[in-house]
Amino acid sequence: MFGDQFKFIGPSIYGRGDSAAFSLAHMKGKKLIYVSLGTIANEQLAFYQECIKAFTGKDLHILISVGNKIDKNDLGPVPANIFIENYVPQIKVLKQTSLFISHGGMNSVNESLYFGVPLLILPQRVEQIMVAKRVEELGAGICLIKNPITAGSLYKNSIRIMETNSFYENAGKIGATFKAAGGYKVGVDTILNYIYGV
């Protein structure tokens, strides 16, 4: 649609230097669900409490990143299968995640699909609804637009995704196209070739 003057290079996924001290070793043996509403509109205590209610006592590990505006103590008692952090290295976590419950930000969605992780998306803004709907159209996740979000809907849709192979197959297909596109390395080569013809 854009013509030959544009080159799609996909998302630029790279190893960050912020993950060395963070370990997922204590979350082995069960499927991991990662929950994050990004870095801007993440001050949503009631939502995190619904997540805790949804997955308490389930045979799953749940990792919730709440940002730096939430006091973890305000969440109340947290069961042993749920882990609350103010910040996690997202790339490292996604490499071991079975499902990403996300706000639908473009970076988060691209990173999740790059690693073949399907999404349950709860859009917070208009552009995130567009992203979420496209993920749903491609069969790589579910867009959940309900207010308020309940523990029941979170659990039901999470299990639906994790028990349906097509979500993983479609997320993997999209991830493969991202990897084939080349990311920032192809972007650099394209720019140099344009400028210097090399």
ZAMARGU-4260 file (C-alpha; in steps of 0.2 Angstrom, whole numbers, plus 5000, padded with zeros to 4 digits):
<rodrens>
0) 5000/5000/5000 | 5014/5012/5004 | 5025/5009/4988 | 5043/5006/4985 | 5049/5021/4994
5) 5045/5013/5011 | 5053/4998/5018 | 5045/4988/5032 | 5059/4983/5045 | 5047/4977/5059
10) 5050/4981/5077 | 5067/4983/5084 | 5070/4970/5098 | 5086/4971/5107 | 5093/4965/5123
15) 5093/4978/5137 | 5105/4980/5151 | 5092/4981/5164 | 5088/4962/5166 | 5104/4955/5174
20) 5098/4956/5192 | 5080/4950/5188 | 5077/4931/5189 | 5062/4920/5185 | 5070/4905/5193
25) 5056/4905/5206 | 5042/4904/5194 | 5047/4887/5185 | 5035/4872/5184 | 5019/4882/5179
30) 5013/4892/5165 | 5017/4911/5167 | 5005/4925/5164 | 5013/4942/5163 | 5002/4957/5166
35) 5007/4975/5162 | 4997/4991/5158 | 5013/5000/5151 | 5022/5015/5159 | 5009/5029/5157
40) 4991/5024/5161 | 4996/5010/5174 | 4989/5018/5190 | 4974/5006/5191 | 4974/4998/5208
45) 4956/4990/5206 | 4962/4982/5190 | 4977/4974/5199 | 4966/4968/5213 | 4954/4960/5200
50) 4969/4951/5193 | 4974/4944/5210 | 4956/4938/5213 | 4955/4930/5195 | 4971/4919/5198
55) 4972/4916/5216 | 4976/4898/5219 | 4976/4893/5201 | 4989/4882/5194 | 4998/4896/5186
60) 5011/4909/5190 | 5006/4927/5188 | 5018/4941/5186 | 5011/4959/5188 | 5021/4974/5184
65) 5012/4989/5192 | 5023/5003/5188 | 5030/5016/5201 | 5014/5025/5205 | 5007/5010/5215
70) 5011/5005/5232 | 5012/4986/5232 | 5006/4986/5250 | 4989/4993/5244 | 4985/4977/5235
75) 4983/4968/5251 | 4987/4950/5254 | 4995/4942/5238 | 4995/4923/5236 | 5010/4912/5233
80) 5007/4910/5215 | 5006/4929/5211 | 5021/4940/5210 | 5020/4959/5211 | 5034/4970/5204
85) 5035/4989/5201 | 5046/4985/5186 | 5051/4970/5176 | 5063/4968/5161 | 5049/4965/5148
90) 5059/4956/5135 | 5067/4944/5147 | 5050/4940/5154 | 5041/4938/5137 | 5054/4925/5132
95) 5046/4913/5146 | 5028/4919/5145 | 5013/4909/5140 | 5001/4924/5139 | 5003/4943/5140
100) 4988/4953/5148 | 4992/4970/5141 | 4985/4988/5138 | 4989/4986/5119 | 5003/4998/5117
105) 5012/4996/5100 | 5029/4992/5108 | 5022/4979/5120 | 5011/4971/5107 | 5026/4970/5094
110) 5037/4963/5108 | 5024/4950/5113 | 5021/4944/5095 | 5040/4944/5091 | 5041/4930/5104
115) 5025/4921/5098 | 5016/4926/5114 | 4997/4929/5112 | 4988/4943/5120 | 4973/4947/5131
120) 4972/4966/5127 | 4963/4978/5138 | 4964/4995/5128 | 4966/5011/5138 | 4966/5023/5124
125) 4959/5025/5106 | 4974/5020/5097 | 4976/5004/5108 | 4959/4999/5103 | 4964/4999/5085
130) 4980/4989/5089 | 4970/4976/5099 | 4956/4974/5086 | 4970/4970/5073 | 4978/4957/5084
135) 4961/4950/5086 | 4958/4950/5068 | 4974/4941/5065 | 4969/4927/5078 | 4984/4931/5090
140) 4974/4937/5104 | 4957/4944/5112 | 4952/4962/5114 | 4943/4964/5130 | 4933/4981/5131
145) 4923/4981/5146 | 4922/4993/5161 | 4925/4988/5174 | 4936/4972/5170 | 4931/4958/5181
150) 4940/4944/5188 | 4929/4932/5180 | 4931/4939/5162 | 4950/4940/5165 | 4951/4921/5170
155) 4939/4915/5157 | 4947/4924/5142 | 4965/4919/5148 | 4961/4901/5149 | 4952/4902/5132
160) 4968/4909/5124 | 4980/4896/5133 | 4969/4881/5128 | 4967/4886/5110 | 4982/4882/5099
165) 4978/4893/5085 | 4982/4909/5096 | 5000/4902/5098 | 5001/4897/5079 | 4995/4914/5073
170) 5006/4924/5086 | 5021/4913/5080 | 5017/4917/5062 | 5017/4936/5065 | 5033/4934/5075
175) 5041/4925/5061 | 5037/4939/5049 | 5044/4952/5061 | 5061/4942/5063 | 5062/4940/5044
180) 5059/4959/5042 | 5076/4962/5051 | 5073/4976/5063 | 5085/4990/5066 | 5100/4980/5057
185) 5090/4980/5041 | 5085/4998/5044 | 5104/5004/5046 | 5109/4994/5030 | 5094/5002/5021
190) 5099/5020/5026 | 5118/5017/5022 | 5113/5009/5005 | 5102/5024/5001 | 5115/5037/5006
195) 5131/5028/5000 | 5125/5015/4988 | 5134/5001/4998
</rodrens>
